[in-house]
Amino acid sequence: MSALHDLTVAQLAAKLKAREVSAVEAAKHFMARGTAHESLGAYLAVDEGVTLAQAAAADAQIAAGNAGALAGVPIAHKDIFVTRDFPSTAGSKMLEGYRSPFDATVVAKLAQAGAVTLGKLNCDEFAMGSSNENSAYKPAKNPWDTARIPGGSSGGSAVAVAARLAPAATGTDTGGSIRQPASFCGITGIKPTYGRASRYGMIAFASSLDQAGPMARSAEDCAMLLSAICGPDLDRDSTSLDVPAEDFTASLGGSIEGLRIGVPKEFFGEGLSADVRSGLDAALAQYEKLGAKLVEITLPRTELSIPVYYIIAPAEASSNLSRFDGVKFGHRAEKYTDLLDMYKKSRAEGFGDEAKRRIMIGAYVLSHGYYDAYYLQAQKIRRMIADDFQQAFKLCDVIAGPVAPTVAWKIGEKSDDPVANYLADIFTLPASLAGLPGMSIPAGFGEGGMPVGMQLIGNYFREGQLLNAAHRFQQATDFHLRQPEGI
């Protein structure tokens, strides 16, 4: 029999439902693995008592025959979602020890489906970063090579799933923060259409971009989790869409014969490393074998996505993070002379370098005289980027390409050069700016034996089609089943 940590969410859920294994057993197994692999830096907070109480409640539901689809399945949450039973820090000293009086909607929905919370996962501070090196507490390490970054900002989530410390995890994606770490750690992750999953209780970075999504081993697992996460939350999230929840697993297993896969020439030009390119070429050839048709398309404003994103996202961050002033909650400086001095010192001590950098950029582009020149122009180009996708979707059903230009780099390699970090987001930013669903699936291995992810982008509300395309690929390949040595 497979060890519990080798089972997918779907397999584990079936065993729990059949009462071949108890939720308490599963929770204890994964907590022990988390302790054994603590050096990977995946978790920021655990509480054995809380987890076992949730597991016992799940066992009782299963015994009573009224269990949800994920009853007893252990899951861990990115520390950007507030939780009543665990601290919620957003990876920042600013919120060290903060306890929320309520659960984020995504957390609550997964709990309603019966999932058991293992703990809170490491991330870049306020979800700002592509490497998890911006966490105020510790960097998370890539289990395929612990000298390398796992990607960010949902780095802890990707590490936990790749190292089998949790069957699945939640993540958030503002400019690629689910897809890029999923790619770097060899797992599957999906960002749904903007507004599909509630942002209530998600500590905000950039409100018009932030979106929650699941990270797991397979597309089938992600479909199960996404089914639980999505749905309207109109009373609590003004950006929530009035689109009913759906069962994304119902789309799986359909034929992809004749599926038109758009291949943007801008995604395969200069800057894409040879090892990533060869992995993607082989993956696209596999799709052709499965009956899909490759169509060359163009997304002409791809390059503009970096300057546009790094104007809009910091502008929204500077507004969202203004609430952390040491008055109501958040870090407060111990010594200060007056209120203004307290604000200054509390924020200087509480925020890390990257958060400060983005707050300052955002305050600058929103300031009088620069708002029209920068922020408004960026919003106009954002609309053009979204229009480019709509033109492309007239020719294809799904768009495929790289998630990142290279495999995961070494820890510390780009920490002195924020712009080099920003440039690594070139392929994930366009879909975020357009609010489209996008996912990363394991598609091979590159330099140093590191995972290569393939990005699939769909049109609005076509998550089912995306997940099915990913599922059919995973039925024909085994990249998503491979795991790091010694884990």
URSUL-V240421 format. One record per helix or strand. SS is the DSSP state (A for helix, B for strand). FROM is the first residue (numbers start at 1). LEN is the number of residues. If there is no record, write none. Layout:
ss->SS from->FROM len->LEN
ss->SS from->FROM len->LEN
This chain:
ss->A from->4 len->3
ss->A from->9 len->9
ss->A from->23 len->14
ss->A from->38 len->3
ss->B from->43 len->3
ss->A from->48 len->17
ss->B from->74 len->5
ss->B from->81 len->1
ss->A from->93 len->3
ss->A from->105 len->8
ss->B from->116 len->6
ss->A from->125 len->3
ss->B from->148 len->1
ss->A from->155 len->8
ss->B from->168 len->6
ss->A from->179 len->7
ss->B from->188 len->4
ss->B from->197 len->1
ss->B from->202 len->1
ss->B from->211 len->6
ss->A from->219 len->11
ss->B from->230 len->1
ss->A from->248 len->4
ss->B from->260 len->5
ss->A from->265 len->4
ss->A from->274 len->16
ss->B from->293 len->5
ss->A from->304 len->20
ss->A from->339 len->12
ss->A from->353 len->13
ss->A from->371 len->22
ss->B from->398 len->5
ss->B from->410 len->1
ss->A from->418 len->6
ss->A from->426 len->9
ss->B from->438 len->8
ss->A from->447 len->3
ss->B from->451 len->8
ss->A from->463 len->14
ss->A from->479 len->3
